[in-house]
Every structure is written in C-alpha cells, then in structure tokens.
Amino acid sequence: MSAPENTLRVPDSKLAHLDACLTGDVGYKKTTGLESWDFENQAAANISLDHINVETTLAGKKISAPIMIAPMTGGVARGHELNRMLFRAAEKWQLPVGVGSQRVALENAQRAAYFHIREDAPSTTVFANVGAGQFCKGWGVEEAKRAVDMIEADALYVHLNPIQEACQGGDVDFRNLTNALATICKGLKAMGIPVFAREVGFGLSEAAARTLIDCGVAGLDCAGAGGTSWAKVEALCAADPAYRKYGMMFGEWGIPTAEAIQNVRRASKDIPLVATGGIRNGLDVAKALALGADVASLARPMLQAADVGPEAVDQFITELVGGLKIAMFGIGAADLDGLKHTPLLIKNK
Ligand SMILES: Cc1cc2nc3c(=O)[nH]c(=O)nc-3n(C[C@H](O)[C@H](O)[C@H](O)COP(=O)(O)O)c2cc1C
C-alpha cells in the first residue's frame, strides 16, 4: 500500500487519531483468525433463546454481558463528547468501558475536565488508562492513582504499544518496563485497584503474557491484529514523511486476535482476559470467548456508532448482545460457562 493521500496535520494527536479512525483506511488486510473457527450446529438442545444468561464479572464487578467498550479517547472536547455518549450506553447496558490515555490530563490539569465522565456512568465498570512508556520514564504509583481518581475508575489499564510509539517517534525506551509495571501493580493492589496490561492492537505473545503475569497484573487484554492497525493510524497522522513510511511499512505487523487469545491461555488458564482487535459482531464475541477470552472488546465500531449518535450505539450493542445469544443458542449453551467450555468450536482450515 502506498503512503496515504489524506495525511492529517491536526496538531493534537488525540484529535488526529479520532479523525484517522473515522475517515481513514486504517484496517488491517490481515484477519483476526476468528474466521478459521466455526461452531458446530446443535439442533437438538433443550434451550430457550429468551433464557440465555450472559452475565459475568470483570475487575471484581458484575457486568451484564462479556462485551466491553474499548479505551479510545478523552482529553479533547470531541473526545469528551464521544466518551459521554459511550459512557451513557455503558451505564444503560451495564457494560465495562475504558477511556483513552490520560497522559495529556496528568501533564496538563486543564485537560482533566475532558475526562470528567463518571457522572455519565456512575455504576458500571470503568477503566483508567496510562501508557507503559510513561511509567518507564519515571511516573509511579502516585501518577497511576491520580489517573484512577480523575475518573473514579474501578481498574487501571496500562497500555503497551512499542510499535505504535516507534512509528510515531514517541517513547521508545522500555528498558525499565518490568520493574516499573511490577511497582504499579503492587502499589495499586495495596489500594484495592486491579491493574490490567493491554496491547493496543498488535497482540500478545505467550512470552509477553508470561512476563506481564510475572509483573503481577490482575488481568490482560491481548488486543490483536485484524481490526484497527495502529501503525496505519500513525501513518495517516504523521507530518514527517519518514514516519508515514514507517507506519505503512508496519501496517500489517501484529499477532492476529485469535492467536493472541490462545497465546495468553497457554501462559495462564485463569488470568482474566479481555480480547480486543477486529471483534465486529456477536458471533466474533462468542468465538473469542470459546477460544479462551472472558470478555470481548470493541473500539472503532463503537466510535463509528457514536459518531452517528446515541441511537446507533444502542442499536449496535443490541445487535452485539443479540448475536452472541443466537450463537450460544445454536450450540446449546445456556450460559457463559457453557460457551467457554463448548466442544463445538471447530477449526475449519
Ligand atoms: C480513536 C481510538 C483511540 C485509541 N486510543 C487508545 C488509547 O489511548 N489507549 C489504549 O489503550 N488504546 C487505544 N485505542 C486502541 C483500542 O482500544 C483497540 O485496542 C484497537 O483499536 C483495536 O480494536 P478495534 O479493532 O476494535 O478498533 C484506541 C482506538 C481508537 C479507535
């Protein structure tokens, strides 16, 4: 693919990311790998579609379905507006939701106002978000706690995005990663705040998952390839031609989501696992869970729906939950335990 023509030159990277994700060609050509799996139809189960139970828990709190609104934005007016819509939907549906990186608001108190959204989702599960790069550069438990307090979060996501950072000329010194992450996990655990580590869309290997688990994370998001390519997003946002090239060069880099889920499960049978990256409908959610995830999470499709309006978000979530339940109905799984332990997920190639 040649360098994108609609290169954005918006000064604020948060705004540029929103524009690129809403208007740019930022999807992987590579697929999630979920299409390589099919459920075997079960036509003779004693089951009612209307009695399928998809309730579960995440970060110690009950959620109504294993579906998350992935961390995306905040820190700018448009991001605040979109977050408010997504948070209201999360509250209505009792789904977990995250904010995008809070770095800008931790560095500049004025921007914190754009993260005041807890009032839109007073009771559902909310994740704060800080990049691992900031902790490697010296931020510690104090900054992590400030991020959590800023949005009255239930848990903290520490995002790992080395390839994205390298393709944007960002923070690329991760030599202190495991020490820094272990300190954050220990410090927040002592305050009763779970720390989850997450990729942003390039996927976790088994070795990476083991390393993160050894740091003491309370959960992981294996965010794999097959959905939004963060290298392509950076290519669209880059002003420097070299970084535009790097972004396109690494546009297909990453471990597909289906593999990333299995990688984490090889590292640990029971670490709470969110799967993001190319999840696009309720059947994808069902396959992600049958492969080993506890919750499936969506970013760009939620953003696109929010860009249309609250009814579109509501309709999209209705169809996600509906599609998940139909998949469970079709394999005779009345609850998530049945889905996660189904023998009916079969590799088709
Ligand atoms: C506009 C936008 C901004 C994002 N910003 C962040 C971020 O600040 N922190 C983070 O952990 N992930 C961020 N992500 C990554 C998503 O959470 C997700 O991992 C990735 O987009 C893959 O999911 P998808 O294929 O459903 O889009 C962002 C995604 C989008 C669409």
The ligand as a MOL file (V3000), in Angstrom:
LIG
                    3D

  0  0  0     0  0            999 V3000
M  V30 BEGIN CTAB
M  V30 COUNTS 31 33 0 0 0
M  V30 BEGIN ATOM
M  V30 1 C -9.7090 6.5590 18.2080 0
M  V30 2 C -9.0310 5.4830 19.0160 0
M  V30 3 C -8.1410 5.8540 20.0160 0
M  V30 4 C -7.4990 4.8780 20.7930 0
M  V30 5 N -6.7150 5.2720 21.8460 0
M  V30 6 C -6.2650 4.3360 22.7280 0
M  V30 7 C -5.6270 4.7260 23.9330 0
M  V30 8 O -5.4430 5.9180 24.2100 0
M  V30 9 N -5.2180 3.7450 24.8000 0
M  V30 10 C -5.4080 2.4120 24.5210 0
M  V30 11 O -5.0810 1.5570 25.3620 0
M  V30 12 N -5.9780 2.0070 23.3560 0
M  V30 13 C -6.4130 2.9310 22.4690 0
M  V30 14 N -7.0470 2.5330 21.3000 0
M  V30 15 C -6.9570 1.1210 20.8800 0
M  V30 16 C -8.2260 0.3290 21.0590 0
M  V30 17 O -8.5900 0.2340 22.4160 0
M  V30 18 C -8.1220 -1.0990 20.4390 0
M  V30 19 O -7.1700 -1.8530 21.1410 0
M  V30 20 C -7.7740 -1.1060 18.9540 0
M  V30 21 O -8.3470 -0.0210 18.2560 0
M  V30 22 C -8.2060 -2.4070 18.2750 0
M  V30 23 O -9.6090 -2.6050 18.3910 0
M  V30 24 P -10.6200 -2.4000 17.1390 0
M  V30 25 O -10.1320 -3.2800 16.0220 0
M  V30 26 O -11.9630 -2.8140 17.6770 0
M  V30 27 O -10.5700 -0.9470 16.7650 0
M  V30 28 C -7.7080 3.4990 20.5190 0
M  V30 29 C -8.6120 3.1410 19.4970 0
M  V30 30 C -9.2570 4.0990 18.7430 0
M  V30 31 C -10.2040 3.6610 17.6440 0
M  V30 END ATOM
M  V30 BEGIN BOND
M  V30 1 1 1 2
M  V30 2 1 2 3
M  V30 3 2 2 30
M  V30 4 2 3 4
M  V30 5 1 4 5
M  V30 6 1 4 28
M  V30 7 2 5 6
M  V30 8 1 6 7
M  V30 9 1 6 13
M  V30 10 2 7 8
M  V30 11 1 7 9
M  V30 12 1 9 10
M  V30 13 2 10 11
M  V30 14 1 10 12
M  V30 15 2 12 13
M  V30 16 1 13 14
M  V30 17 1 14 15
M  V30 18 1 14 28
M  V30 19 1 15 16
M  V30 20 1 16 17
M  V30 21 1 16 18
M  V30 22 1 18 19
M  V30 23 1 18 20
M  V30 24 1 20 21
M  V30 25 1 20 22
M  V30 26 1 22 23
M  V30 27 1 23 24
M  V30 28 2 24 25
M  V30 29 1 24 26
M  V30 30 1 24 27
M  V30 31 2 28 29
M  V30 32 1 29 30
M  V30 33 1 30 31
M  V30 END BOND
M  V30 END CTAB
M  END
